[in-house]
């Protein structure tokens, strides 16, 4: 049985991500852990609230959180009644990233699925700040980011953009195979070249990918990295009708630079498809 963590703030965006996850794992026995965290606003120190008022504020936030989780379960029962799925809810007075890290460990989470609007400070980027915080907080679990208003359709064409400088972890390979095998996907391996020749380690990683993912249909692509990386990837996504973009968490260097790299408005295609960040 898979364990999927679904952080939610009860927004339309979060509900859309939940719906996507329920459809993606529709045919698998899955336990979904629906998480809402809350921290009431801290009062200005000059006008510090009394302990009793602080308790009232916290109690109110807790009540809102629990009600939101109940409403979410009703939404699921109404739109996604599935005997393969079971649910648990967590309402926690804590920071979101702290709870996500704890639950990934204690509940053996296989995927974290989070909604993301993909727009930060009026600039179009791959994902928003909250999802990036989650990705940075957990490095041993795949994170699937679902763009706002992204409707579910069976993924058939996936692209893994990689510099080939890190071998994929067992967890990453499991996550890849879980999707490629379930939907008979074609997996495109996209390498943006910084030199004409791959070094021995990069060549070795290609062989490892081909061996470990032999049950999937693989296609290799080597493109020169002569301009903005995100624009190249965006064009590739559009040209090959890609359904999901995959990136490897690579010590916050390659990945974080790419995710935070602003792109032109006419190259925002990739914000419409899910992004799966794999642990390295």
C-alpha positions in Angstrom: 0.0 0.0 0.0 1.3 3.4 -0.9 1.3 6.3 1.5 0.7 9.8 0.0 0.9 13.0 1.9 -1.4 15.8 0.8 -0.7 19.2 2.5 -3.7 21.6 2.1 -4.7 25.1 3.0 -8.3 24.4 1.8 -7.8 26.6 -1.3 -9.1 25.7 -4.7 -5.5 25.1 -5.7 -5.0 22.6 -2.9 -8.3 20.8 -3.7 -7.2 20.5 -7.3 -3.9 18.9 -6.2 -5.8 16.5 -4.1 -8.1 15.5 -6.9 -5.1 15.0 -9.2 -3.4 12.7 -6.7 -6.6 10.7 -6.2 -6.9 10.1 -9.9 -3.2 9.4 -10.5 -3.3 6.6 -7.9 -6.8 5.6 -8.7 -6.1 1.9 -9.3 -3.7 1.4 -6.4 -4.3 0.6 -2.7 -3.3 3.9 -1.2 -3.6 5.7 2.2 -3.8 9.4 1.9 -2.6 11.6 4.8 -4.3 15.0 4.5 -2.4 17.7 6.5 -3.3 21.2 7.5 -1.0 23.2 9.7 -1.9 26.5 11.4 0.0 29.1 13.4 -2.1 32.1 14.6 -0.6 35.5 13.9 1.9 36.6 16.5 0.9 39.8 18.3 3.1 42.9 18.2 5.3 42.9 21.3 4.1 46.4 22.3 0.5 45.1 22.5 1.2 41.5 23.6 -2.1 39.6 24.0 -2.9 38.1 27.4 -2.5 34.3 27.7 -6.3 33.9 27.7 -6.7 35.8 24.4 -3.8 33.8 22.9 -5.6 30.6 23.8 -8.8 31.9 22.2 -7.0 32.7 19.0 -5.2 29.4 18.9 -8.5 27.5 19.6 -10.2 29.4 16.8 -7.5 28.5 14.4 -7.6 24.8 15.5 -11.4 24.8 15.0 -11.1 26.2 11.5 -8.4 23.7 10.7 -10.5 20.7 11.8 -13.6 22.0 10.0 -11.6 22.4 6.8 -10.3 18.9 7.0 -13.9 17.6 7.5 -15.0 19.6 4.5 -12.1 18.2 2.5 -13.2 14.6 3.3 -16.8 15.4 2.3 -15.4 16.8 -1.0 -13.5 13.5 -1.5 -16.5 11.4 -0.7 -18.6 13.3 -3.1 -16.2 13.4 -6.1 -13.7 10.6 -5.6 -15.4 7.7 -3.8 -12.9 4.8 -4.3 -12.7 1.5 -2.3 -8.9 1.4 -3.0 -8.4 4.6 -0.9 -8.3 5.3 2.8 -7.8 8.6 4.5 -6.4 10.1 7.7 -6.4 13.8 8.6 -3.8 15.7 10.6 -4.4 19.1 12.1 -1.3 20.5 13.6 -0.1 23.7 15.4 3.2 23.8 13.6 5.1 25.0 10.6 4.2 23.2 7.4 7.7 22.1 6.6 8.3 20.7 10.1 5.2 18.5 9.9 6.0 17.4 6.4 9.5 16.2 7.4 8.1 14.4 10.5 5.3 12.6 8.6 7.6 11.6 5.7 9.6 9.6 8.3 6.9 8.4 10.7 4.4 7.4 8.0 6.8 6.1 5.4 5.5 8.5 2.8 6.0 7.5 -0.8 5.0 10.9 -2.4 4.2 14.4 -1.2 1.6 16.0 -3.6 1.3 19.8 -3.3 -0.6 22.4 -5.2 1.4 25.3 -6.6 0.4 28.5 -8.5 3.7 28.8 -10.2 3.9 32.6 -10.0 6.1 34.4 -7.5 6.5 38.2 -7.2 4.6 38.6 -10.5 7.4 36.7 -12.3 6.6 33.4 -14.0 8.8 30.7 -12.5 8.5 26.9 -12.5 6.9 26.7 -9.0 6.0 29.0 -6.1 7.8 29.6 -2.8 5.8 27.3 -0.6 6.4 24.2 -2.7 10.1 25.1 -3.0 10.2 25.2 0.8 8.8 21.6 0.9 11.2 20.4 -1.7 14.1 21.9 0.2 12.9 20.5 3.5 12.7 16.8 2.4 15.4 15.2 0.3 14.4 11.5 0.6 10.9 11.6 -0.8 9.5 12.6 -4.2 7.5 15.8 -4.3 4.8 16.2 -7.0 3.8 19.8 -7.6 0.4 20.3 -9.3 -0.2 23.7 -11.1 -3.4 25.5 -10.4 -6.3 24.4 -12.7 -4.3 21.5 -14.0 -6.8 18.8 -14.9 -5.9 15.2 -14.6 -5.3 13.1 -17.7 -3.3 9.9 -17.9 0.4 10.8 -18.2 1.9 9.3 -21.4 5.0 11.4 -22.1 7.4 12.2 -19.3 10.6 14.2 -19.5 13.5 13.9 -16.9 15.8 16.9 -17.3 19.1 16.1 -15.7 22.8 17.1 -15.8 23.7 13.4 -15.3 26.0 14.3 -12.4 24.1 12.3 -9.8 22.9 8.8 -9.8 19.2 8.3 -9.0 18.4 6.9 -5.6 16.3 3.8 -5.0 13.4 6.0 -3.9 13.6 8.0 -7.1 13.7 4.9 -9.3 10.6 3.5 -7.4 8.7 6.8 -8.0 9.6 6.8 -11.7 8.6 3.2 -12.2 5.4 3.6 -10.2 4.2 6.1 -12.8 5.8 4.7 -16.0 4.6 1.2 -15.3 1.1 2.3 -14.2 0.5 4.3 -17.4 2.8 2.7 -19.9 4.7 6.0 -20.3 7.5 7.1 -22.6 10.3 8.6 -20.5 12.4 11.2 -22.3 15.8 11.8 -20.7 16.8 15.3 -21.5 20.4 16.4 -21.0 21.4 20.0 -21.5 25.1 19.7 -22.6 27.7 22.0 -21.2 30.5 20.2 -23.1 30.6 18.2 -26.3 31.6 14.9 -24.6 30.0 13.3 -21.6 32.5 12.3 -18.9 32.8 8.7 -17.6 30.5 9.3 -14.7 27.7 10.8 -16.9 28.0 7.9 -19.3 27.8 5.5 -16.4 24.6 7.2 -15.2 23.0 6.8 -18.6 23.7 3.0 -18.5 22.3 2.8 -14.9 19.1 4.6 -16.0 18.8 2.3 -19.0 19.3 -0.8 -16.9 17.0 0.2 -13.9 14.3 1.6 -16.1 14.4 -1.2 -18.8 10.6 -1.8 -18.3 9.9 1.7 -19.5 10.2 3.1 -23.0 13.2 5.4 -22.9 14.3 8.1 -25.4 17.6 10.1 -25.0 17.9 13.7 -26.0 21.1 15.8 -25.8 20.7 19.5 -26.4 23.2 22.3 -26.1 22.7 24.6 -23.1 23.2 27.8 -25.1 20.6 29.9 -23.4 18.1 30.0 -20.5 17.7 26.4 -19.3 14.0 26.9 -18.4 13.2 28.2 -21.9 14.9 25.2 -23.5 13.0 22.8 -21.3 9.7 24.7 -21.9 10.2 24.4 -25.6 10.9 20.7 -25.4 7.8 20.2 -23.3 5.7 21.9 -25.9 7.3 20.3 -28.9 7.0 16.7 -27.5 3.5 17.2 -25.8 5.0 16.3 -22.4 2.5 15.5 -19.6 4.9 15.7 -16.6 8.3 17.3 -16.0 10.8 15.4 -13.7 13.8 17.0 -12.0 16.3 15.6 -9.6 17.0 17.2 -6.2 20.7 17.9 -6.7 22.0 19.5 -3.6 20.0 22.7 -4.4 22.3 23.7 -7.1 21.1 22.7 -10.6 17.5 22.2 -9.4 17.1 25.4 -7.4 18.8 27.6 -10.0 16.4 26.2 -12.6 13.3 26.4 -10.5 13.9 30.0 -9.6 15.0 31.1 -13.0 12.5 33.7 -14.5 11.2 32.9 -17.9 9.5 34.9 -20.6 5.7 35.1 -20.4 5.4 33.4 -23.8 7.4 30.4 -22.4 5.1 29.6 -19.5 3.8 26.4 -21.0 5.5 24.2 -18.4 3.6 25.8 -15.5 0.5 24.0 -16.9 1.9 20.5 -16.3 2.8 18.7 -13.0 6.4 18.7 -11.8 7.9 15.7 -10.0 11.1 16.4 -8.0 13.0 13.2 -7.3 15.4 12.5 -4.4 19.0 11.9 -5.5 
